[in-house]
């Protein structure tokens, strides 16, 4: 698609310039555009062949394994033979991998060769598969008793496959015929040749792959929050290690918007015990829907409340800790703090399974900077910086 | 009108559904010619949700029951309007519909014991083959006995037929086919053709027992 954009721009440049139009350049750009169309068309054509062979595996056209001569593939008018060769190979691959189809492709060079036969009514020039009698008279009996004709045509925005199996005798009777078409502009299903499934199942798999395993996920996050060193201290604050889990909901299969709530727990011997409840709203920044092949980048905003108990919580007070405060921690009267917090961050997520999260947090209740300083001041002071690794289930 | 309102509603909710090929194109909807290259189809919201996951929201139960929401899906045609000859493009784009209608009409004229032979008459040989293939496949899918064999008259007959006016040539060819036993018994021949070089509507005729009959 990028090539197409450049092609269009190149056309515009050529059109605006006073120089005569470079015919070679124009032809090259046309070839680029044509190649782009063909590359998408071949996926759709391969998908139609997948559907054809899948249909044969479900309802075989023959009761026993039957040799069939592939007489050739015709592609949409004005497209070339490269696509024909690709589709022939794809069909051969599918039939080989799916013996339940009961179709065994056999080679018959004479069938596609031009045959000339003279008789009382005149001389007839035809392809071998159109005149089996001529082949037989020439001692060129085909290896199979049936022939397969495949015809692709682009009809508007749809690609249509017409497949028919005929007998290779003078009657050339059609024993099986199917017309398959792509639905308008639906992406190719890209099924696996080894395990063909129906179009509905393939689309369901695609949906599941796109949406993970549903609209809801259970993330388990391991993280650490560091707090900026206060202006009244040369000793850094103790970082808090957090283990949290919760529930994440997506608003649609695209997972462009998600919301989560989670509860966290932090404990450090001789330092603190803390719990936290937090909610986040995330927005996908790297596209309109999650990618199946690339990591997704989310931006998020969160709000929460933290309650902690222990010596480390002294730093979250708006007063400088006194020696009495520190001594009192040993008398079963540990300092406690309850704080609200707001966070802003980025999350890099791979296929809704694993993610890496970095965020800044502001603690609005902390009014002084003596105990906890500021990492970033963007009109709002962000006193905390954290990173998390998240596993989604 | 109901569908139009639904479309506007969906546009506000999730945007018009377009093929990604077109969404990524920097010149999307930039001029009338490109708009003309779009092929648009109206779908129910449920169907659109299944085909375009992530782009169309899932219908709510109330919407599902009433089925009054439609989504307009547009995709660029595989071939631009100027890429193939205009008459070929017009016929190929409507091949399924035109051939399907002719096959239904032809099937109504004869019983299942008939053996059908099909050929197409069109100035461009590749397009004529496409038309004939489409007609054969459609008849076979309708459950009729169809042969892939194309009846061929002797060279002398063809030379004489070439001198006849177009209105008479098919009837004469039909009569001659049975006289020379190219066709016989319960063989029925379906011819698909254009009558005037400027038209894009396919016509059909059936030859049976030496009599030619145009399909309505």
Boltz contact constraints between the chains, C-beta under 6 A:
constraints:
  - contact:
      token1: [A, 1]
      token2: [B, 24]
      max_distance: 6.0
  - contact:
      token1: [A, 5]
      token2: [B, 26]
      max_distance: 6.0
  - contact:
      token1: [A, 8]
      token2: [B, 27]
      max_distance: 6.0
  - contact:
      token1: [A, 77]
      token2: [B, 126]
      max_distance: 6.0
  - contact:
      token1: [A, 78]
      token2: [B, 84]
      max_distance: 6.0
  - contact:
      token1: [A, 121]
      token2: [B, 154]
      max_distance: 6.0
  - contact:
      token1: [A, 122]
      token2: [B, 154]
      max_distance: 6.0
  - contact:
      token1: [A, 122]
      token2: [B, 155]
      max_distance: 6.0
  - contact:
      token1: [A, 151]
      token2: [B, 133]
      max_distance: 6.0
  - contact:
      token1: [A, 153]
      token2: [B, 130]
      max_distance: 6.0
  - contact:
      token1: [A, 154]
      token2: [B, 78]
      max_distance: 6.0
  - contact:
      token1: [A, 154]
      token2: [B, 79]
      max_distance: 6.0
  - contact:
      token1: [A, 155]
      token2: [B, 92]
      max_distance: 6.0
  - contact:
      token1: [A, 155]
      token2: [B, 93]
      max_distance: 6.0
  - contact:
      token1: [A, 155]
      token2: [B, 95]
      max_distance: 6.0
  - contact:
      token1: [A, 156]
      token2: [B, 39]
      max_distance: 6.0
  - contact:
      token1: [A, 156]
      token2: [B, 77]
      max_distance: 6.0
  - contact:
      token1: [A, 156]
      token2: [B, 93]
      max_distance: 6.0
  - contact:
      token1: [A, 157]
      token2: [B, 39]
      max_distance: 6.0
  - contact:
      token1: [A, 157]
      token2: [B, 75]
      max_distance: 6.0
  - contact:
      token1: [A, 157]
      token2: [B, 77]
      max_distance: 6.0
  - contact:
      token1: [A, 162]
      token2: [B, 133]
      max_distance: 6.0
  - contact:
      token1: [A, 162]
      token2: [B, 137]
      max_distance: 6.0
  - contact:
      token1: [A, 164]
      token2: [B, 137]
      max_distance: 6.0
  - contact:
      token1: [A, 166]
      token2: [B, 148]
      max_distance: 6.0
  - contact:
      token1: [A, 171]
      token2: [B, 147]
      max_distance: 6.0
  - contact:
      token1: [A, 172]
      token2: [B, 147]
      max_distance: 6.0
  - contact:
      token1: [A, 172]
      token2: [B, 148]
      max_distance: 6.0
  - contact:
      token1: [A, 172]
      token2: [B, 149]
      max_distance: 6.0
  - contact:
      token1: [A, 173]
      token2: [B, 147]
      max_distance: 6.0
  - contact:
      token1: [A, 174]
      token2: [B, 140]
      max_distance: 6.0
  - contact:
      token1: [A, 174]
      token2: [B, 146]
      max_distance: 6.0
  - contact:
      token1: [A, 174]
      token2: [B, 148]
      max_distance: 6.0
  - contact:
      token1: [A, 177]
      token2: [B, 137]
      max_distance: 6.0
  - contact:
      token1: [A, 177]
      token2: [B, 140]
      max_distance: 6.0
  - contact:
      token1: [A, 177]
      token2: [B, 141]
      max_distance: 6.0
  - contact:
      token1: [A, 179]
      token2: [B, 137]
      max_distance: 6.0
  - contact:
      token1: [A, 184]
      token2: [B, 41]
      max_distance: 6.0
  - contact:
      token1: [A, 184]
      token2: [B, 73]
      max_distance: 6.0
  - contact:
      token1: [A, 184]
      token2: [B, 75]
      max_distance: 6.0
  - contact:
      token1: [A, 185]
      token2: [B, 19]
      max_distance: 6.0
  - contact:
      token1: [A, 185]
      token2: [B, 75]
      max_distance: 6.0
  - contact:
      token1: [A, 186]
      token2: [B, 51]
      max_distance: 6.0
  - contact:
      token1: [A, 207]
      token2: [B, 53]
      max_distance: 6.0
  - contact:
      token1: [A, 210]
      token2: [B, 53]
      max_distance: 6.0
  - contact:
      token1: [A, 252]
      token2: [B, 57]
      max_distance: 6.0
  - contact:
      token1: [A, 253]
      token2: [B, 53]
      max_distance: 6.0
  - contact:
      token1: [A, 253]
      token2: [B, 54]
      max_distance: 6.0
  - contact:
      token1: [A, 254]
      token2: [B, 54]
      max_distance: 6.0
  - contact:
      token1: [A, 289]
      token2: [B, 54]
      max_distance: 6.0
